Amino acid sequence: MELSEFRAGILDDVHFNASMNGTSPREEFLALYAGTLVDAEEFEDFEQLAYEGVGFRNRRIQIDGYYYSEFENCLYIIICPFVDSIETQSLTATEAENQFKRARAFVEESRSGFIQKYAEESSPGYGFALDIQKRYMNVTRIKFYILTDMVMSSRIREISSTNIGASVAEYHIWDISRLQGIQES
């Protein structure tokens, strides 16, 4: 099946599920993609949690989900740039970097206490930010994932690991073609 056909089918399913469940297409796409990765054993579990905000020095903060692997002592942070357009768009290296910066900022601002100090306590990310500061401060790895309906640009190469405190931060991109590969295997 051509990628454009596959993508159109996914978007049809996403819009149908969104109308049936009273959710947004973005939430349904994320649920579908994360569910596929759980089934493929890339993720052990997944908790959808949408949070957007502004951090210290007006840094943009955003995450869409997470889970913690006790076995690996690893925190998984997911961000979902969902375009939802008829035409397939490309995820550029610059856009991927910006998405990862937003997710990384969430972790850094949680560890520093910035989110806990300035976010509304009832906001979806507040409790998770508190967990990062208290329960997940000593994780050995943090894996950041982009899950998107875009196609990754061929100019994107492997993204080098970095550090957040003593934790190694890894960066992974799962685009629509990788979703197709998993679902067709």
FIVOMI-943636 format. One record per residue (C-alpha): x, y, z; residue number from 0; residue in one letter. Coordinates in pm, 1 decimal. Each point is the difference from the previous one (the first is absolute). Example, Ala and Ser with C-alpha at 12.3 -4.5 7.8 and 13.67 -1.06 7.14 Angstrom:
FIVOMI-943636
<roba east="1230.0" north="-450.0" up="780.0" num="0" residu="A"/>
<roba east="137.0" north="344.0" up="-66.0" num="1" residu="S"/>
end
This chain:
FIVOMI-943636
<roba east="0.0" north="0.0" up="0.0" num="0" residu="M"/>
<roba east="126.0" north="347.9" up="-84.1" num="1" residu="E"/>
<roba east="87.0" north="223.3" up="293.7" num="2" residu="L"/>
<roba east="-255.4" north="263.1" up="-107.2" num="3" residu="S"/>
<roba east="-277.5" north="-262.3" up="-0.6" num="4" residu="E"/>
<roba east="108.0" north="-132.3" up="337.4" num="5" residu="F"/>
<roba east="12.2" north="350.3" up="146.4" num="6" residu="R"/>
<roba east="-343.1" north="88.2" up="-139.7" num="7" residu="A"/>
<roba east="-141.7" north="-318.3" up="156.3" num="8" residu="G"/>
<roba east="157.3" north="81.5" up="336.4" num="9" residu="I"/>
<roba east="-138.1" north="354.3" up="-8.7" num="10" residu="L"/>
<roba east="-347.9" north="-133.8" up="-88.0" num="11" residu="D"/>
<roba east="16.0" north="-236.4" up="298.5" num="12" residu="D"/>
<roba east="128.4" north="276.7" up="225.6" num="13" residu="V"/>
<roba east="-279.9" north="238.3" up="-99.3" num="14" residu="H"/>
<roba east="-264.6" north="-270.2" up="36.9" num="15" residu="F"/>
<roba east="126.0" north="-95.6" up="348.3" num="16" residu="N"/>
<roba east="22.2" north="366.7" up="100.9" num="17" residu="A"/>
<roba east="-362.7" north="59.0" up="-96.6" num="18" residu="S"/>
<roba east="-112.0" north="-315.9" up="179.1" num="19" residu="M"/>
<roba east="202.8" north="65.2" up="318.0" num="20" residu="N"/>
<roba east="-39.7" north="377.0" up="21.6" num="21" residu="G"/>
<roba east="376.4" north="49.6" up="-14.5" num="22" residu="T"/>
<roba east="231.0" north="184.9" up="-236.7" num="23" residu="S"/>
<roba east="155.0" north="-165.0" up="-306.3" num="24" residu="P"/>
<roba east="341.5" north="67.6" up="154.6" num="25" residu="R"/>
<roba east="-91.3" north="-195.0" up="315.7" num="26" residu="E"/>
<roba east="-131.2" north="-289.3" up="-207.8" num="27" residu="E"/>
<roba east="309.8" north="-5.4" up="-222.5" num="28" residu="F"/>
<roba east="223.8" north="-6.3" up="305.7" num="29" residu="L"/>
<roba east="-206.1" north="-278.2" up="158.7" num="30" residu="A"/>
<roba east="15.1" north="-204.7" up="-320.7" num="31" residu="L"/>
<roba east="374.1" north="48.4" up="-47.8" num="32" residu="Y"/>
<roba east="89.6" north="-60.8" up="365.7" num="33" residu="A"/>
<roba east="-226.4" north="-306.9" up="6.7" num="34" residu="G"/>
<roba east="181.1" north="-135.3" up="-304.2" num="35" residu="T"/>
<roba east="337.1" north="54.2" up="170.0" num="36" residu="L"/>
<roba east="-123.8" north="-172.5" up="316.2" num="37" residu="V"/>
<roba east="-118.0" north="-295.7" up="-210.9" num="38" residu="D"/>
<roba east="339.6" north="-5.0" up="-177.4" num="39" residu="A"/>
<roba east="169.9" north="7.4" up="343.5" num="40" residu="E"/>
<roba east="185.7" north="325.6" up="-72.5" num="41" residu="E"/>
<roba east="-188.3" north="143.3" up="300.4" num="42" residu="F"/>
<roba east="-110.7" north="-197.1" up="304.6" num="43" residu="E"/>
<roba east="-287.2" north="236.9" up="69.5" num="44" residu="D"/>
<roba east="-116.6" north="352.6" up="-79.7" num="45" residu="F"/>
<roba east="-177.0" north="278.4" up="186.4" num="46" residu="E"/>
<roba east="-146.6" north="278.4" up="-212.2" num="47" residu="Q"/>
<roba east="58.5" north="338.9" up="162.0" num="48" residu="L"/>
<roba east="-17.0" north="320.7" up="-203.0" num="49" residu="A"/>
<roba east="180.0" north="298.5" up="148.6" num="50" residu="Y"/>
<roba east="113.9" north="322.5" up="-163.7" num="51" residu="E"/>
<roba east="145.1" north="297.7" up="175.5" num="52" residu="G"/>
<roba east="276.7" north="253.6" up="23.2" num="53" residu="V"/>
<roba east="304.9" north="-55.3" up="214.2" num="54" residu="G"/>
<roba east="287.6" north="204.7" up="130.2" num="55" residu="F"/>
<roba east="112.0" north="265.8" up="-251.8" num="56" residu="R"/>
<roba east="-315.0" north="-69.2" up="-205.1" num="57" residu="N"/>
<roba east="110.9" north="-346.4" up="-109.7" num="58" residu="R"/>
<roba east="-286.8" north="-191.1" up="-156.7" num="59" residu="R"/>
<roba east="-92.7" north="-314.3" up="188.8" num="60" residu="I"/>
<roba east="-204.7" north="-285.8" up="-141.0" num="61" residu="Q"/>
<roba east="-58.9" north="-369.5" up="50.7" num="62" residu="I"/>
<roba east="-281.0" north="-231.2" up="-109.4" num="63" residu="D"/>
<roba east="67.4" north="-312.4" up="200.6" num="64" residu="G"/>
<roba east="243.9" north="-206.9" up="199.4" num="65" residu="Y"/>
<roba east="69.4" north="-318.7" up="186.7" num="66" residu="Y"/>
<roba east="258.3" north="-120.7" up="244.2" num="67" residu="Y"/>
<roba east="176.4" north="-335.1" up="-32.6" num="68" residu="S"/>
<roba east="101.6" north="-117.7" up="343.8" num="69" residu="E"/>
<roba east="195.1" north="-289.3" up="-152.9" num="70" residu="F"/>
<roba east="215.3" north="235.7" up="-211.7" num="71" residu="E"/>
<roba east="-15.4" north="291.8" up="246.3" num="72" residu="N"/>
<roba east="-92.5" north="203.1" up="-305.9" num="73" residu="C"/>
<roba east="-251.6" north="279.0" up="-53.7" num="74" residu="L"/>
<roba east="-162.3" north="17.9" up="-342.7" num="75" residu="Y"/>
<roba east="-128.3" north="342.7" up="-110.2" num="76" residu="I"/>
<roba east="-218.6" north="23.0" up="-310.6" num="77" residu="I"/>
<roba east="-83.3" north="302.1" up="-212.4" num="78" residu="I"/>
<roba east="-236.9" north="-16.5" up="-294.7" num="79" residu="C"/>
<roba east="21.1" north="260.8" up="-274.5" num="80" residu="P"/>
<roba east="-320.2" north="-92.5" up="-184.4" num="81" residu="F"/>
<roba east="-58.8" north="187.8" up="-326.1" num="82" residu="V"/>
<roba east="-330.6" north="-158.5" up="-108.9" num="83" residu="D"/>
<roba east="17.0" north="131.2" up="-355.4" num="84" residu="S"/>
<roba east="-102.8" north="-169.4" up="-321.7" num="85" residu="I"/>
<roba east="348.5" north="31.4" up="-143.8" num="86" residu="E"/>
<roba east="289.6" north="-174.2" up="171.9" num="87" residu="T"/>
<roba east="244.9" north="245.1" up="150.9" num="88" residu="Q"/>
<roba east="365.6" north="-43.7" up="83.6" num="89" residu="S"/>
<roba east="142.8" north="11.2" up="351.6" num="90" residu="L"/>
<roba east="313.2" north="209.3" up="-41.9" num="91" residu="T"/>
<roba east="306.1" north="-22.6" up="220.0" num="92" residu="A"/>
<roba east="-78.0" north="348.6" up="135.0" num="93" residu="T"/>
<roba east="-357.6" north="-92.6" up="89.6" num="94" residu="E"/>
<roba east="112.2" north="-326.2" up="163.6" num="95" residu="A"/>
<roba east="259.5" north="190.3" up="202.5" num="96" residu="E"/>
<roba east="-264.3" north="251.3" up="112.1" num="97" residu="N"/>
<roba east="-237.0" north="-278.3" up="105.2" num="98" residu="Q"/>
<roba east="272.6" north="-173.1" up="199.8" num="99" residu="F"/>
<roba east="95.4" north="333.1" up="163.8" num="100" residu="K"/>
<roba east="-360.4" north="45.0" up="119.7" num="101" residu="R"/>
<roba east="-14.2" north="-348.2" up="149.8" num="102" residu="A"/>
<roba east="345.3" north="33.4" up="153.1" num="103" residu="R"/>
<roba east="-100.7" north="337.0" up="148.2" num="104" residu="A"/>
<roba east="-291.2" north="-171.2" up="174.9" num="105" residu="F"/>
<roba east="240.7" north="-237.1" up="174.2" num="106" residu="V"/>
<roba east="250.0" north="273.2" up="86.1" num="107" residu="E"/>
<roba east="-267.0" north="239.2" up="127.7" num="108" residu="E"/>
<roba east="-154.5" north="-283.2" up="204.0" num="109" residu="S"/>
<roba east="332.1" north="-88.4" up="158.2" num="110" residu="R"/>
<roba east="68.0" north="364.0" up="87.5" num="111" residu="S"/>
<roba east="-348.3" north="44.9" up="150.3" num="112" residu="G"/>
<roba east="-99.9" north="273.8" up="-246.2" num="113" residu="F"/>
<roba east="-315.0" north="-176.7" up="-120.6" num="114" residu="I"/>
<roba east="-106.5" north="-84.4" up="353.7" num="115" residu="Q"/>
<roba east="48.0" north="363.9" up="100.7" num="116" residu="K"/>
<roba east="-182.9" north="163.0" up="-291.6" num="117" residu="Y"/>
<roba east="-243.5" north="-255.0" up="-146.5" num="118" residu="A"/>
<roba east="-354.5" north="-39.1" up="119.8" num="119" residu="E"/>
<roba east="-15.4" north="-294.1" up="242.2" num="120" residu="E"/>
<roba east="-299.8" north="-138.7" up="-188.0" num="121" residu="S"/>
<roba east="183.7" north="3.3" up="-335.6" num="122" residu="S"/>
<roba east="75.6" north="-340.4" up="-151.1" num="123" residu="P"/>
<roba east="377.2" north="44.4" up="13.8" num="124" residu="G"/>
<roba east="27.0" north="123.8" up="357.6" num="125" residu="Y"/>
<roba east="-20.2" north="-342.0" up="166.1" num="126" residu="G"/>
<roba east="237.9" north="-156.1" up="-250.2" num="127" residu="F"/>
<roba east="245.9" north="289.1" up="46.7" num="128" residu="A"/>
<roba east="-10.3" north="-69.6" up="372.7" num="129" residu="L"/>
<roba east="63.4" north="-371.2" up="-68.5" num="130" residu="D"/>
<roba east="302.0" north="87.2" up="-214.9" num="131" residu="I"/>
<roba east="140.1" north="214.4" up="279.1" num="132" residu="Q"/>
<roba east="-66.6" north="-252.4" up="278.1" num="133" residu="K"/>
<roba east="-30.2" north="-353.6" up="-141.4" num="134" residu="R"/>
<roba east="188.2" north="10.0" up="-330.7" num="135" residu="Y"/>
<roba east="290.0" north="230.9" up="85.9" num="136" residu="M"/>
<roba east="251.0" north="-287.0" up="-2.3" num="137" residu="N"/>
<roba east="-97.9" north="-180.0" up="-320.0" num="138" residu="V"/>
<roba east="300.8" north="-118.3" up="-197.0" num="139" residu="T"/>
<roba east="-155.5" north="75.1" up="-339.9" num="140" residu="R"/>
<roba east="-265.8" north="223.9" up="-146.7" num="141" residu="I"/>
<roba east="-123.3" north="-97.5" up="-344.2" num="142" residu="K"/>
<roba east="-172.2" north="271.4" up="-199.7" num="143" residu="F"/>
<roba east="-228.9" north="-112.8" up="-282.9" num="144" residu="Y"/>
<roba east="-161.5" north="195.1" up="-281.2" num="145" residu="I"/>
<roba east="-307.4" north="-182.4" up="-133.8" num="146" residu="L"/>
<roba east="-128.3" north="175.1" up="-311.2" num="147" residu="T"/>
<roba east="-217.2" north="-29.0" up="-309.3" num="148" residu="D"/>
<roba east="274.6" north="176.9" up="-196.8" num="149" residu="M"/>
<roba east="280.5" north="-167.4" up="-195.5" num="150" residu="V"/>
<roba east="346.9" north="43.4" up="143.3" num="151" residu="M"/>
<roba east="230.6" north="200.3" up="-224.1" num="152" residu="S"/>
<roba east="284.5" north="-197.2" up="-154.3" num="153" residu="S"/>
<roba east="234.2" north="268.1" up="135.8" num="154" residu="R"/>
<roba east="-62.5" north="-110.0" up="357.4" num="155" residu="I"/>
<roba east="281.9" north="-220.3" up="117.6" num="156" residu="R"/>
<roba east="40.6" north="-172.6" up="332.7" num="157" residu="E"/>
<roba east="-55.9" north="243.6" up="282.3" num="158" residu="I"/>
<roba east="277.8" north="-20.7" up="256.2" num="159" residu="S"/>
<roba east="-75.1" north="-70.7" up="362.4" num="160" residu="S"/>
<roba east="40.5" north="279.0" up="252.3" num="161" residu="T"/>
<roba east="-19.9" north="24.7" up="378.6" num="162" residu="N"/>
<roba east="-258.0" north="147.1" up="231.1" num="163" residu="I"/>
<roba east="174.8" north="2.3" up="334.0" num="164" residu="G"/>
<roba east="131.5" north="-354.0" up="49.4" num="165" residu="A"/>
<roba east="-259.3" north="-148.2" up="-239.4" num="166" residu="S"/>
<roba east="83.5" north="-88.9" up="-359.6" num="167" residu="V"/>
<roba east="-256.1" north="150.4" up="-239.7" num="168" residu="A"/>
<roba east="-73.2" north="-190.4" up="-322.4" num="169" residu="E"/>
<roba east="-204.0" north="128.3" up="-294.6" num="170" residu="Y"/>
<roba east="-218.7" north="-213.6" up="-227.1" num="171" residu="H"/>
<roba east="-223.0" north="91.1" up="-294.4" num="172" residu="I"/>
<roba east="-289.5" north="-218.1" up="-108.0" num="173" residu="W"/>
<roba east="-163.3" north="139.6" up="-311.7" num="174" residu="D"/>
<roba east="-296.8" north="-125.0" up="-200.6" num="175" residu="I"/>
<roba east="216.4" north="-229.7" up="-214.7" num="176" residu="S"/>
<roba east="127.9" north="-180.2" up="311.4" num="177" residu="R"/>
<roba east="-358.9" north="-39.4" up="119.2" num="178" residu="L"/>
<roba east="-84.4" north="-154.4" up="-336.5" num="179" residu="Q"/>
<roba east="297.5" north="-235.2" up="28.5" num="180" residu="G"/>
<roba east="-110.9" north="-123.0" up="342.6" num="181" residu="I"/>
<roba east="-364.7" north="-43.1" up="-95.1" num="182" residu="Q"/>
<roba east="82.1" north="-184.2" up="-321.3" num="183" residu="E"/>
<roba east="251.5" north="-238.6" up="161.5" num="184" residu="S"/>
end
